[in-house]
Amino acid sequence: MKNLSFFFLFEICLLSDRVKFGTYPQADPGRRQEQEDCQRQCKERYDERRQKGGDTDPITGGESQQDNNPYVFQEQHFQTLSAQHGKLRVLPRFSDHSKLLRGFINAFRFAYLEANPQTFLLPQHVDAELLLVVVQGRGRISLLRPGGRQSVNLRVGDIIRVPAGTTTYLINSDNNEKLIIAKLIQPISTPGEFEPFFGVGAKNPESFLRAFSTEILEAALNEKRDKVQRLLDAQKGDFIVKASEEQIRALDKKDEEGGKGIWPLPFGGGESENKINILRQNPVESNEFGELREVKPSDFRPLEDFDVTVSFANITQGGMSTIFFNSKAIKISVVTNGAGELQMACPHLAQEHGQGQQGRGGSQEGQGQQGRGGSQEQGQGGRGGSQEGQGQQGRGGSQEQEQGQGQGSHGGSQQQSYEKVQARLTQGVVFVTPPGHPLTLVASKNQNLEVLCFEINARNNERIALAGNQVITKLLKIVPICLIKQLTNFILISGQDNIFQQMEKVAKELAFNRPSQEVDETFGANRKKWFFKGPNQQQPGRAYE
């Protein structure tokens, strides 16, 4: 009813606007100022509602053109350069999506390249360092520098660094499967800003050579004007063009010429030093519910310049990861295959929504289903209200936010609280996890969940597990005892030899206000490490189904 009242108030103000412009009979001049004030106040309330948590459709209760999830990116968040035979999707600066993503993450950008079978990507260079990971398909990339050409085969799991200013072209050599490459981009000129430079092209893209006058090109190339113009006008396709089988075979064979071995690292010494395959690394964690592989800077020298660890998690259908956080790294993750759910604890959203002032906060849940409405219920009282709605597909996935219960406050003092950020994960969804934020990933009941991660600021980073048979003795140096109880009020944490079992007996009793034996029994139930069986009671329509 509250939302409907707001809706009718807004309609009344619109009527006053029509009166002002003569759509309806002219109102009394003495009432005009009152109507304008009403319209202004209504607009201010409308804008305030959108800023605080997103506007909701007063009829359906669904989100109206507003994305409330600052950590999740769907397809509509990408800037797309489309071609007939593929596309390049690039995320804007992370801070453009949310002020919560300010900081050093904006030194990086993320992109996703898709090339159809039997295609050729035109030569280009970028004013940025590139870290490429092959997500799907196979092909071959050639890198051109003054010292020569280096060509490298591409297979799923390959990680390759492309130095800034290196001209590259590549092929998708498969007959049926798309070539998909995830790109971590580190601009070198303006932080967070980069540009591709195509030396070949007509309209989409245009060759940068066309920026020069004909006289300059004639002199530089020592060729006649008509020949230069004919060369620049010959390519009529997009930045990804179709190639014949014969052309693909010629480009896919081993080098007969080029600069192999004459460049300094990371390109000298052969292909093995130019790339590494994450799928060929031994799992750092593995059981029947999933496995985790990683490549650290110490494993692959080019990663040292990025200060990035690349990791890959494959969670078995019906399984879940432990609840964990990174001590230093901020993580950019992309779902490469399958489906599931993300849940994360976030104190910043709780502070932003002012929930730290309440004993218990409300919850907000949105389900990303295209073209479907939702319902909205809002209650009042000492325990806060709840809001549930459905928005459009791809607007950050589904999000459920709950405030964690903290210690009681007196005299208006603010208490620490958390919101639960929940998102549906499908192929191509990107999500960001700040350091210190506990999270878990849950695979769907009928599909594995495969996630590729770029862990930025990787030097001396630790993954700290909060559940399972994971022995970590440094918790109390990182998390004060007073916060441990608040964490456990937000999420169920269980397992053997997890961080809470490393506490002294008295510390357990002080933190949980329960006998230490009961604490040990509760947290000692799960004998698995890092990957577990997922939730048994899955409600119909939940994101991970």
C-alpha positions as CSV (number, residue, x, y, z in Angstrom):
1,M,0.0,0.0,0.0
2,K,2.9,2.3,0.8
3,N,4.3,1.9,-2.7
4,L,0.8,2.3,-4.3
5,S,0.4,5.5,-2.4
6,F,3.7,6.7,-3.7
7,F,2.6,5.7,-7.2
8,F,-0.6,7.7,-7.0
9,L,1.1,10.7,-5.6
10,F,3.5,10.6,-8.5
11,E,0.6,10.4,-10.9
12,I,-1.1,13.4,-9.3
13,C,2.1,15.4,-9.8
14,L,2.1,14.3,-13.5
15,L,-1.4,15.6,-13.8
16,S,-0.3,18.9,-12.4
17,D,2.4,18.9,-15.1
18,R,-0.2,18.3,-17.8
19,V,-2.2,21.2,-16.4
20,K,0.8,23.5,-16.6
21,F,1.3,22.7,-20.3
22,G,-2.4,23.0,-21.2
23,T,-3.2,19.3,-21.7
24,Y,-6.1,19.8,-19.2
25,P,-8.1,22.9,-18.4
26,Q,-5.8,25.5,-16.8
27,A,-5.7,25.4,-13.0
28,D,-6.2,28.4,-10.7
29,P,-3.0,30.5,-10.8
30,G,-2.9,30.5,-7.1
31,R,-2.5,26.7,-7.1
32,R,0.2,26.5,-9.7
33,Q,3.0,27.1,-7.2
34,E,1.5,24.4,-4.9
35,Q,1.4,21.9,-7.8
36,E,5.0,22.6,-8.8
37,D,6.1,22.2,-5.2
38,C,4.3,18.9,-5.0
39,Q,5.9,17.7,-8.2
40,R,9.4,18.7,-7.0
41,Q,8.9,17.0,-3.7
42,C,7.6,13.8,-5.4
43,K,10.6,13.8,-7.7
44,E,13.0,14.2,-4.8
45,R,11.4,11.3,-3.0
46,Y,11.5,9.2,-6.2
47,D,15.2,9.9,-6.7
48,E,16.0,9.2,-3.1
49,R,14.3,5.8,-3.3
50,R,16.3,4.9,-6.4
51,Q,19.6,5.9,-4.7
52,K,18.9,3.9,-1.6
53,G,18.0,0.6,-3.1
54,G,16.5,0.9,-6.5
55,D,13.0,1.9,-7.5
56,T,10.4,-0.8,-7.6
57,D,7.5,-1.2,-10.0
58,P,4.4,-0.2,-7.9
59,I,2.3,-2.8,-9.6
60,T,4.6,-5.9,-10.0
61,G,7.0,-5.1,-7.2
62,G,9.8,-5.9,-9.6
63,E,12.9,-3.7,-10.0
64,S,12.4,-0.9,-12.5
65,Q,15.5,-0.2,-14.6
66,Q,17.7,-0.4,-11.5
67,D,20.5,-2.8,-10.7
68,N,21.2,-3.1,-6.9
69,N,24.0,-5.6,-7.1
70,P,27.3,-3.8,-7.1
71,Y,29.4,-6.9,-7.4
72,V,27.8,-8.8,-10.3
73,F,28.0,-8.1,-14.0
74,Q,25.7,-9.6,-16.7
75,E,25.8,-9.2,-20.4
76,Q,24.1,-5.9,-20.6
77,H,26.8,-4.3,-18.5
78,F,29.4,-5.0,-21.2
79,Q,30.3,-2.6,-24.0
80,T,30.1,-4.8,-27.1
81,L,32.0,-4.6,-30.4
82,S,30.0,-6.9,-32.7
83,A,31.0,-8.5,-35.9
84,Q,29.4,-11.0,-38.2
85,H,31.7,-13.8,-37.0
86,G,32.2,-12.9,-33.4
87,K,32.3,-10.2,-30.8
88,L,34.4,-8.5,-28.2
89,R,32.7,-7.6,-24.9
90,V,34.5,-5.2,-22.5
91,L,33.4,-4.2,-19.0
92,P,33.5,-0.5,-18.2
93,R,35.6,0.7,-15.3
94,F,34.5,-1.1,-12.2
95,S,33.9,2.2,-10.3
96,D,31.5,3.2,-13.0
97,H,29.3,0.3,-11.9
98,S,29.5,1.0,-8.1
99,K,31.4,3.4,-5.8
100,L,32.1,0.3,-3.7
101,L,34.5,-0.8,-6.4
102,R,36.9,2.1,-6.2
103,G,40.6,1.6,-5.7
104,F,43.3,-0.4,-7.4
105,I,40.9,-2.7,-9.1
106,N,40.3,0.2,-11.5
107,A,43.9,-0.3,-12.8
108,F,42.4,-3.3,-14.6
109,R,39.6,-4.0,-17.1
110,F,38.0,-7.2,-18.1
111,A,37.0,-8.4,-21.6
112,Y,35.6,-11.5,-23.3
113,L,36.4,-12.4,-26.9
114,E,34.3,-14.8,-28.9
115,A,35.4,-15.9,-32.4
116,N,33.3,-18.3,-34.5
117,P,34.8,-21.4,-36.1
118,Q,37.3,-21.0,-38.9
119,T,37.8,-17.3,-38.4
120,F,40.7,-14.8,-38.4
121,L,41.0,-11.8,-36.0
122,L,42.6,-8.8,-37.8
123,P,46.0,-7.6,-36.6
124,Q,45.9,-5.0,-33.8
125,H,47.8,-3.7,-30.8
126,V,46.6,-2.3,-27.5
127,D,48.0,0.3,-25.2
128,A,47.8,-2.1,-22.3
129,E,49.3,-5.3,-20.9
130,L,47.1,-8.3,-21.6
131,L,46.7,-11.6,-19.8
132,L,44.8,-14.1,-21.9
133,V,43.1,-17.3,-20.7
134,V,41.5,-19.7,-23.2
135,V,38.1,-20.6,-21.9
136,Q,36.8,-22.6,-24.9
137,G,38.0,-23.9,-28.2
138,R,41.4,-24.0,-29.9
139,G,43.4,-21.8,-32.2
140,R,46.7,-20.0,-32.7
141,I,47.9,-16.6,-31.8
142,S,50.8,-14.7,-33.5
143,L,52.7,-11.9,-31.8
144,L,54.7,-9.4,-33.8
145,R,57.6,-7.4,-32.4
146,P,60.6,-5.7,-34.1
147,G,62.6,-8.9,-33.4
148,G,60.3,-11.2,-35.3
149,R,57.1,-13.2,-35.0
150,Q,56.1,-15.7,-32.3
151,S,53.2,-18.0,-32.9
152,V,51.7,-20.0,-30.1
153,N,49.0,-22.7,-30.2
154,L,45.9,-22.1,-28.0
155,R,44.1,-24.8,-26.0
156,V,41.6,-24.6,-23.2
157,G,43.3,-23.5,-20.0
158,D,46.3,-21.8,-21.7
159,I,47.5,-18.6,-20.0
160,I,49.4,-16.1,-22.2
161,R,50.8,-12.7,-21.6
162,V,50.8,-10.1,-24.4
163,P,53.0,-7.1,-23.7
164,A,51.7,-3.6,-24.4
165,G,52.1,-2.5,-28.0
166,T,52.5,-6.0,-29.3
167,T,50.7,-6.5,-32.6
168,T,48.7,-9.7,-32.5
169,Y,46.4,-11.7,-34.8
170,L,44.8,-15.1,-34.2
171,I,42.7,-17.8,-35.7
172,N,40.0,-20.1,-34.5
173,S,41.2,-23.3,-36.1
174,D,38.2,-25.5,-34.9
175,N,35.6,-26.5,-37.4
176,N,32.6,-26.4,-35.0
177,E,33.4,-24.8,-31.7
178,K,33.7,-21.1,-30.8
179,L,37.0,-19.8,-29.5
180,I,36.4,-17.9,-26.2
181,I,39.2,-16.0,-24.5
182,A,39.0,-14.1,-21.2
183,K,41.2,-11.0,-21.0
184,L,42.6,-9.2,-18.0
185,I,43.7,-5.8,-19.2
186,Q,46.1,-3.5,-17.5
187,P,46.3,-0.1,-19.3
188,I,49.6,1.6,-19.3
189,S,48.7,5.2,-20.2
190,T,45.6,6.4,-18.4
191,P,44.5,4.1,-15.5
192,G,41.5,2.1,-16.5
193,E,41.5,3.5,-20.0
194,F,42.8,1.7,-23.1
195,E,42.3,1.6,-26.9
196,P,42.8,-1.0,-29.6
197,F,44.7,0.1,-32.7
198,F,43.8,-1.8,-35.9
199,G,46.4,-1.5,-38.7
200,V,44.0,-3.2,-41.1
201,G,40.4,-2.4,-41.7
202,A,37.8,-0.3,-43.6
203,K,34.8,0.7,-41.5
204,N,34.4,-1.7,-38.5
205,P,37.2,-1.2,-37.5
206,E,38.8,1.6,-39.4
207,S,42.6,1.3,-40.0
208,F,44.6,3.9,-38.0
209,L,46.6,4.5,-41.2
210,R,43.6,6.4,-42.5
211,A,44.2,9.1,-39.9
212,F,47.3,10.1,-42.0
213,S,47.2,12.2,-45.1
214,T,47.7,10.5,-48.5
215,E,50.9,12.5,-49.0
216,I,52.4,11.2,-45.7
217,L,51.5,7.6,-46.6
218,E,52.9,7.9,-50.1
219,A,56.2,9.2,-48.6
220,A,56.4,6.7,-45.8
221,L,55.6,3.7,-47.9
222,N,57.3,4.9,-51.0
223,E,54.3,3.9,-53.1
224,K,51.9,5.6,-55.4
225,R,48.7,7.0,-54.1
226,D,46.4,4.7,-56.0
227,K,48.2,1.6,-54.8
228,V,48.1,2.7,-51.2
229,Q,44.4,3.6,-51.4
230,R,43.6,0.3,-53.1
231,L,45.4,-1.6,-50.3
232,L,43.5,0.3,-47.5
233,D,40.1,-0.2,-49.3
234,A,40.5,-3.9,-50.0
235,Q,39.3,-5.2,-46.6
236,K,35.5,-4.9,-46.5
237,G,34.9,-7.2,-43.5
238,D,34.7,-6.7,-39.7
239,F,37.5,-7.1,-37.3
240,I,36.8,-10.9,-37.3
241,V,36.6,-12.4,-40.8
242,K,35.8,-15.8,-42.2
243,A,38.8,-17.9,-43.5
244,S,38.8,-20.9,-45.8
245,E,40.0,-24.3,-44.5
246,E,43.1,-24.0,-46.7
247,Q,43.9,-20.6,-45.1
248,I,43.4,-22.0,-41.6
249,R,45.6,-25.0,-42.3
250,A,48.4,-22.7,-43.5
251,L,48.2,-20.5,-40.4
252,D,47.9,-23.4,-38.0
253,K,51.0,-25.2,-39.1
254,K,54.3,-24.9,-37.3
255,D,56.4,-21.8,-38.0
256,E,58.6,-21.9,-41.1
257,E,59.8,-18.4,-40.4
258,G,59.7,-15.8,-37.6
259,G,61.4,-14.8,-34.5
260,K,61.2,-17.9,-32.2
261,G,63.8,-17.7,-29.5
262,I,65.2,-14.3,-30.4
263,W,63.0,-12.2,-28.1
264,P,63.8,-11.5,-24.4
265,L,61.5,-13.2,-21.9
266,P,58.6,-13.8,-21.8
267,F,59.0,-14.7,-25.4
268,G,62.4,-16.3,-25.7
269,G,63.2,-19.9,-25.2
270,G,60.2,-21.5,-26.9
271,E,56.5,-21.9,-26.5
272,S,56.6,-23.5,-23.0
273,E,58.0,-20.2,-21.6
274,N,55.4,-18.1,-23.3
275,K,52.4,-19.8,-21.8
276,I,51.2,-22.2,-19.1
277,N,48.1,-24.3,-18.9
278,I,46.2,-24.1,-15.6
279,L,44.3,-27.4,-16.3
280,R,47.6,-29.3,-16.3
281,Q,48.5,-28.1,-12.8
282,N,48.0,-30.4,-9.9
283,P,44.9,-29.4,-7.9
284,V,45.6,-27.6,-4.7
285,E,42.3,-28.8,-3.3
286,S,40.3,-31.8,-4.6
287,N,37.6,-34.2,-3.5
288,E,34.4,-35.7,-4.9
289,F,32.7,-32.3,-4.6
290,G,35.1,-30.3,-6.6
291,E,38.7,-29.2,-7.3
292,L,40.7,-26.0,-7.3
293,R,43.7,-25.4,-9.5
294,E,45.9,-22.3,-9.6
295,V,48.9,-20.7,-11.2
296,K,50.8,-18.3,-9.0
297,P,53.4,-15.7,-10.0
298,S,56.1,-18.0,-8.8
299,D,54.8,-20.7,-11.2
300,F,54.7,-18.4,-14.3
301,R,57.0,-15.5,-14.5
302,P,54.8,-13.1,-16.6
303,L,52.3,-13.1,-13.7
304,E,54.8,-11.3,-11.5
305,D,54.4,-8.1,-13.5
306,F,50.6,-8.2,-13.0
307,D,50.9,-9.4,-9.3
308,V,48.0,-11.8,-10.2
309,T,47.2,-15.4,-9.4
310,V,45.0,-17.2,-11.9
311,S,42.8,-19.9,-10.3
312,F,40.1,-22.3,-11.6
313,A,37.4,-24.0,-9.6
314,N,35.2,-26.8,-10.8
315,I,32.5,-27.6,-8.3
316,T,30.6,-30.8,-8.8
317,Q,26.8,-30.6,-9.3
318,G,25.1,-30.4,-5.9
319,G,28.4,-29.4,-4.2
320,M,29.6,-26.2,-2.7
321,S,32.9,-24.5,-1.8
322,T,33.9,-23.7,1.7
323,I,33.1,-20.3,3.1
324,F,36.3,-18.4,2.7
325,F,37.9,-15.0,2.1
326,N,41.1,-13.6,0.7
327,S,43.4,-11.7,3.0
328,K,44.7,-9.3,0.4
329,A,43.6,-10.1,-3.1
330,I,40.5,-8.7,-4.9
331,K,39.1,-11.2,-7.2
332,I,37.6,-10.9,-10.7
333,S,35.7,-14.1,-11.5
334,V,33.9,-15.3,-14.6
335,V,31.6,-18.3,-14.9
336,T,33.0,-20.3,-17.8
337,N,30.5,-23.1,-17.7
338,G,27.5,-24.4,-15.7
339,A,25.3,-22.7,-13.2
340,G,25.0,-22.1,-9.5
341,E,24.9,-19.4,-6.9
342,L,27.1,-16.9,-5.1
343,Q,26.6,-15.8,-1.5
344,M,28.8,-13.2,0.1
345,A,28.8,-11.1,3.3
346,C,29.3,-7.4,2.8
347,P,29.6,-4.8,5.6
348,H,29.6,-1.9,3.1
349,L,26.1,-2.4,1.8
350,A,24.8,-2.6,5.4
351,Q,26.5,0.7,6.2
352,E,25.2,2.3,2.9
353,H,21.7,1.3,3.7
354,G,22.0,2.4,7.3
355,Q,21.2,-0.9,8.8
356,G,23.9,-0.6,11.5
357,Q,21.4,1.5,13.4
358,Q,18.9,-1.3,13.9
359,G,18.7,-4.3,16.0
360,R,17.8,-6.5,13.0
361,G,17.6,-5.3,9.4
362,G,15.4,-6.1,6.5
363,S,16.2,-8.4,3.6
364,Q,16.0,-7.7,0.0
365,E,15.8,-10.4,-2.7
366,G,15.6,-10.0,-6.5
367,Q,15.3,-12.8,-9.0
368,G,16.8,-12.1,-12.4
369,Q,14.1,-13.5,-14.7
370,Q,13.5,-11.7,-18.0
371,G,10.0,-10.4,-18.6
372,R,8.6,-11.7,-15.3
373,G,7.2,-9.5,-12.6
374,G,7.4,-10.2,-8.9
375,S,5.7,-9.3,-5.7
376,Q,6.6,-7.0,-3.0
377,E,5.8,-7.1,0.7
378,Q,6.9,-4.6,3.1
379,G,6.3,-4.8,6.8
380,Q,6.9,-2.4,9.6
381,G,8.0,-2.9,13.2
382,G,10.9,-3.2,15.5
383,R,12.5,-6.0,13.4
384,G,12.5,-4.1,10.1
385,G,10.7,-4.8,6.9
386,S,11.3,-7.2,4.0
387,Q,11.2,-6.7,0.3
388,E,11.1,-9.3,-2.4
389,G,10.9,-8.7,-6.1
390,Q,11.8,-9.8,-9.5
391,G,13.7,-7.7,-12.1
392,Q,14.9,-8.4,-15.6
393,Q,17.2,-11.1,-16.7
394,G,20.9,-10.0,-16.6
395,R,20.5,-7.1,-14.2
396,G,23.1,-8.4,-11.8
397,G,21.5,-11.8,-11.3
398,S,19.4,-12.4,-8.3
399,Q,20.3,-10.7,-5.1
400,E,19.3,-11.3,-1.6
401,Q,20.6,-9.1,1.1
402,E,20.2,-9.7,4.8
403,Q,21.7,-7.9,7.7
404,G,23.6,-10.0,10.1
405,Q,22.7,-9.6,13.8
406,G,25.4,-8.0,15.8
407,Q,25.8,-7.1,19.5
408,G,23.2,-4.9,21.1
409,S,23.7,-1.2,21.0
410,H,23.0,1.4,23.7
411,G,22.7,5.1,23.5
412,G,22.5,5.2,19.7
413,S,25.9,3.6,19.1
414,Q,26.3,1.9,15.7
415,Q,26.9,-1.8,15.6
416,Q,28.7,-3.9,13.0
417,S,26.4,-5.6,10.6
418,Y,26.4,-7.4,7.2
419,E,24.3,-7.9,4.2
420,K,24.1,-11.1,2.3
421,V,24.7,-10.5,-1.4
422,Q,23.3,-13.4,-3.4
423,A,23.5,-13.8,-7.2
424,R,22.5,-16.4,-9.7
425,L,25.6,-17.6,-11.7
426,T,25.4,-18.7,-15.3
427,Q,27.9,-18.8,-18.1
428,G,29.4,-15.4,-18.8
429,V,28.5,-13.8,-15.5
430,V,31.3,-11.8,-13.9
431,F,31.5,-11.1,-10.2
432,V,34.0,-9.2,-8.0
433,T,35.0,-10.2,-4.5
434,P,36.8,-7.6,-2.4
435,P,39.4,-8.8,0.1
436,G,38.2,-9.8,3.5
437,H,34.6,-10.6,2.3
438,P,33.5,-14.1,3.2
439,L,31.8,-15.9,0.3
440,T,30.8,-19.4,-0.9
441,L,29.9,-20.8,-4.3
442,V,27.2,-23.4,-4.7
443,A,26.7,-25.5,-7.9
444,S,23.3,-26.3,-9.2
445,K,21.8,-29.7,-8.6
446,N,22.1,-30.8,-12.3
447,Q,25.2,-28.9,-13.5
448,N,28.8,-28.4,-12.4
449,L,29.9,-24.8,-11.8
450,E,33.2,-23.8,-13.4
451,V,34.7,-20.5,-12.4
452,L,37.9,-18.8,-13.7
453,C,39.4,-16.2,-11.2
454,F,42.0,-13.4,-11.5
455,E,43.2,-12.7,-8.0
456,I,44.7,-9.2,-8.1
457,N,47.2,-8.1,-5.5
458,A,48.3,-11.7,-5.1
459,R,51.6,-11.2,-3.3
460,N,51.4,-12.7,0.2
461,N,47.7,-13.3,-0.2
462,E,46.1,-16.1,1.8
463,R,42.8,-17.9,1.1
464,I,41.3,-18.3,4.6
465,A,38.7,-21.1,5.0
466,L,36.0,-20.7,7.5
467,A,34.6,-24.2,7.2
468,G,35.8,-27.8,6.7
469,N,39.0,-29.6,7.6
470,Q,41.2,-26.5,7.1
471,V,43.9,-25.8,9.6
472,I,44.7,-22.0,9.7
473,T,46.3,-20.7,12.9
474,K,46.5,-17.0,11.9
475,L,42.8,-16.1,12.3
476,L,43.1,-14.2,15.6
477,K,45.8,-12.0,14.0
478,I,43.3,-11.1,11.3
479,V,39.8,-11.2,12.8
480,P,39.1,-9.9,16.4
481,I,37.3,-12.2,18.7
482,C,34.4,-9.7,19.0
483,L,33.7,-10.1,15.3
484,I,33.7,-13.9,15.2
485,K,30.4,-14.1,16.9
486,Q,28.9,-11.7,14.5
487,L,30.1,-13.7,11.6
488,T,28.5,-16.9,12.9
489,N,25.2,-15.1,13.4
490,F,25.2,-14.5,9.7
491,I,26.3,-17.8,8.3
492,L,26.5,-21.4,9.5
493,I,30.1,-22.4,9.8
494,S,31.1,-26.0,10.4
495,G,33.9,-28.4,9.9
496,Q,36.9,-30.1,11.6
497,D,40.1,-28.2,12.3
498,N,38.8,-25.0,10.8
499,I,39.9,-21.7,12.2
500,F,37.5,-21.6,15.1
501,Q,38.8,-24.9,16.4
502,Q,42.3,-23.3,16.7
503,M,41.0,-21.0,19.4
504,E,41.9,-21.6,23.1
505,K,39.1,-23.2,25.2
506,V,38.5,-19.9,27.0
507,A,38.5,-17.9,23.8
508,K,35.8,-20.2,22.3
509,E,33.6,-19.8,25.4
510,L,34.0,-16.0,25.4
511,A,33.3,-15.7,21.7
512,F,30.3,-18.1,21.4
513,N,29.0,-17.9,25.0
514,R,28.7,-21.7,25.0
515,P,30.8,-24.5,26.4
516,S,33.9,-25.1,24.3
517,Q,33.0,-28.8,23.9
518,E,29.7,-27.8,22.2
519,V,31.7,-25.5,19.9
520,D,34.1,-28.4,19.0
521,E,31.2,-30.8,18.4
522,T,29.4,-28.3,16.2
523,F,32.4,-27.3,14.1
524,G,33.8,-30.8,14.0
525,A,30.9,-32.3,12.1
526,N,32.3,-31.8,8.5
527,R,35.3,-33.9,7.7
528,K,35.7,-32.6,4.2
529,K,38.2,-29.9,3.1
530,W,37.4,-27.0,0.9
531,F,34.5,-28.6,-1.1
532,F,31.4,-30.1,0.5
533,K,28.0,-31.4,-0.3
534,G,25.7,-28.5,-1.0
535,P,22.5,-27.5,0.9
536,N,20.0,-30.3,1.2
537,Q,16.9,-28.2,1.6
538,Q,16.8,-26.3,-1.6
539,Q,13.7,-24.2,-1.9
540,P,11.9,-24.2,-5.2
541,G,13.0,-21.4,-7.5
542,R,16.3,-20.8,-5.7
543,A,19.2,-19.5,-7.8
544,Y,21.3,-22.7,-7.6
545,E,18.6,-25.0,-8.9
